[in-house]
Amino acid sequence: MLRLNKIVLAACVSLSALYGAASAQDATVVAKVGDVEITQSELDLAIANLDPQLAQLPDEQKKVAALSGAIDVKLLAANATAAGLQDDPEYKRRLAFIAERELHNAFFKKNVVDAVTEDEVKARYDKEIAALPKQEEVRARHILVKSEEEAKQIIADLDAGKDFIEIAKEKSTDPNKTEGGDLGYFTKGRMVPEFEEVAFALEKGAYTKTPVQTQFGFHVIRLEDKRDAPPPAFEAVEQQVRQLVMRDKYLALIEKAKTEQTIEIVDEALRKGYEEANKAEQQPEQQ
């Protein structure tokens, strides 16, 4: 069963995207259907509510698709009104549901989307970073060759004082040979196991005294540096952290509303499912 907080987070993402895309009230008329005007604000709403496949179109095509849909709606809405469908009970039921959903969304925008402050986002980032476990990462260079004999000769050359970077540029078969075999920093799980095990066991400045065989060939590895991996920069994860703050604000609003109103679920199976989902939401998230 999906955790409610995951569902809520997904809802926060979609709602914030919707309001971000269609919050400006632009009364510019972009089209008319008879005497009925379609404004830029309505077009923005239509764009925000496009089918996901159409939402992937380039901006200009997306605008045309949204406008086409808005015109179709105006055309048939006029026919529906002329036919008296606005008095149909099923229409009224659906209209009431949509009206409540939009009230929910408007309350969400005011009390969640617009209520999040930069200080809250930064504080949540600091909290999440502080909770991250330390993770070691290394920076290594390597020289990759096809045979064990070649690798052994390279190790002998290094023992004789030859430069690792120059040998890598000359003899390595890896595309990064032009950078002297520099692999940059990496954490465990990023390289094949045989390579990773040796790289993390080396001391800074040391190189392997025997060839390391992997599926790619034979490696001679030198460890350049070893350190704790730095946390992601605030700018890189700001939007994800903002969603977490929004989720917490939304859940707090829901919990407060539950204490103010009575919820009764008549269907027994639905009641149990609802209660189980809410219990799961209260438990710590498992990574």
N, C-alpha and C positions, 0 to 999 in steps of 0.2 A: 504493500500500500504506500502511495506517495505521502511523504510527510506534509502536513498542512503548511509548514513554514516554507517548503519549496514551492508549493502552489502559490502561496501568498507572494513570494519573491518574484515568481514569474508574472503574476498579476501586476505587481508594482512596476516591473519593467515595461509591460505593455501599456499600462495606463499613463505612466510618465512619458513614454514615447508619443502616445496619442495627444496628450495635452501640450507636449513640447512642439508637436508639429502643427497644431491647430488652435493655438491659444489667442493669436492676434485677431482682433475684430476688424476686418477690412471690408468696408461696404462697397468697394469698387464693383460695378456690374461687369461681369465677364460674358454673359449670355442672357438671352430672353427666350422663354417658351410661351408664346402668346403674350399675355400681359404680365406673366410671372417672371421675375428677375432671378438670376443665379449670381450671387455675389462671390467675391474672392474668398470670403470666410467659408461659405458653403463648399466651394471648390476645395479648400484646404481640408475640410472635414471629409469630403469624399476621397481625397488622396490618402488621408490617414486611415481610412476604412477600406482601402483597396484589398482585394484578394491577395494573399501572400505572394502568389506567382506574379501578379501584375505589379506588385510593389517592388519587384526586382528590376523593372524596366528603367531605362534612362529617364532623367527628370522630365524632359519634354514629352516623351511618349506616355509617361505616367500621368502627366497633367491632362493629356488628350483622353486617355482611358477613363480618368476620373470624371472629366467633363461629359464624356459620352454617357457614362452611367448616370450622372446627375440629370442630364436631359431626359433620358429614358424614364427616370423616376418621376420627373415633373409631368411628362406626357401621360403616363398611366395613372398617376395620382389624380390628375384632372378628370380622367375618365371614371375613376373609382368614385370620386366625389359626386360626379353627375349621376352615377348609378346608385348613390345613397349608401355605399359600403361603409361610410364613416359611422353609421348607426348599427352595423353588424355586431352582435355580441362577441364573436371571436376576435374581431378587430379591436374592440374596446378592451378585451382581456389582455391582448398582446401589447396594446398601447400603454396600459397601466403598468405592465411588467417593465417595458422599456423606460417609462417615466421614472420608476423607482430605481432602475439601474443607473440612469443618468444622474439622479439625485445622489446616489451612492458615489458616483464618479466625481461629481462637483464637490461633495464633502471631502472626498479623498484628495482632490487637488488643493483645496483650501487648507486642510489640516495635516496633510502629509507632504505632498510635492512642494507646495509653497512654504511650508513650515520648517523644512530642513535648512539649517544654517551651516555655513562653512566651518564654523568652530566645532559643530557636532560631527561633521564628516572627518575632520582632522583628528578629533579626539578618538573616534572609533578606529581610524587607521592606526593611531598610536597603540590602542588597546590590542588590536589584532596582531600588530607587529611584535609587541611584547610577549604575546602568547605563542609565537612561532618557535618551534624547537630549533636549536642551533644545527646547521647543516654544513659539513665540511665540503670545500671544493678545492680543486687543484688546477694549476695551469701547467700543461706539459707540451713538449715537442716530441716528434717522432720521425724516424726515418723508416720508410716501408720499402722492402725489397722482396723479390720473388723466392729466393732460396735461403736456406739456413747458412750456407757457406758465405754468401754475400754479407749477411748480417754479422757473422763472426768476424769477417775481415773489417767491417766498419767499426766494430767494438775494438779491434786491435789498433786501428787507426786513431780512435779516440784515446786509447791508453797511451799511444805514442805522442799525444798532444795536439792532434789535428782538431780543427774547429767544427763543432757539431752542426752549426747553421750552414757552413759552407758545404759540408758533406751532404746535408739534406737537400740543398739546392742542386747539387750535382747528381746525386744517385737515387734519391727517393722517387718512388713511382706514384706517390700520393699527389693529387692536384694542389695541395697546399705547400708543395716543395718551394714555391717562390717566396713564401713567408718563412722559410727555414724550418718547415714542419710544425709551425706553431698551431696548436689546437685551441688556444685560448683557455678560459676557465670552464670547468665542467664539474657537476656533482655526480654522485653515484647513481647508476642507472642510465647514464647518457651514452656510455661506450659499451662495446661488447665485453662480457665478463672477464675473459682472459687478459685483455688490455687493462681494464679498470682495476683489477686486483693488484697488478704489478704497479701501476701508476700511483695508486694511493699508498702503497707500501714503501715507496722510495722516499729518501730524504731530499730536502731541497738542494738542488745543484747536482745530484747524483744521476747517473745513467745506468741502464741495465747492463749487467755483465754477461748475460746470456740472451740469445734471441727470444722474443716473445711471439709465439705462433698464434694467429687467429685465422678466421676464414678469408681474410684479405691478403695474407702472406706473412712475412716475418718482420717484426718491428724491433727497432732499438729506440728506447724511450728515455727522455731526460725530463726530470721534474724541475720546473721553473719556480713554482711558488705553491704554497698551501695556506689556506685561510678559511675563516668562517664565511659562508656565502652571504653577501649583503642582501637585505630585504628589498622587495620591489619598491621602486620610487613611488611616492604619493601620486604623482601625476599619471603614472602608468595604471594605477588601480583605483583612481578616484571615483570613477563611475560605479564600479562594483561595490565599493565601500558605501557610496551614497545609497545604493539599493538596499544594503543591509540596514542603514539608518531608517530608511523609509519603511522597510518591513517591520521593524520594531515599533515605529510610531503607529503603523496600521494595526498591528496586533494589540497594542495598548488601547487603541480606540475601540476595537472589537470587544476586548475583555471588559472595558468600562461599560459598554452598551449592554453586554450580557448581564451585568449586575443590576442594570436599571430596568430590564425587561424580562419577561418570562418566556422561555423557549419550551415548547411541548411538541415532541415528535411522536405522532400516533403510530406510525408503522414501526413494528418492533425491530425488524431487520435494519431498517434505516437508522433507528435510534442507536442500536448497538454499533453500527458502522461509524456514525457521527461521534459517539463517545470514544471509540477506539482511536479515531483520527485525532481527536483533541488531546487524548492522553499521550499519543506519540509525539505530538507537537510540543508538549511540555518537557519531553526528555531531551538530553543533550544530543546534538547532531553527531552521528558517527561519520568519520572521514573515510 
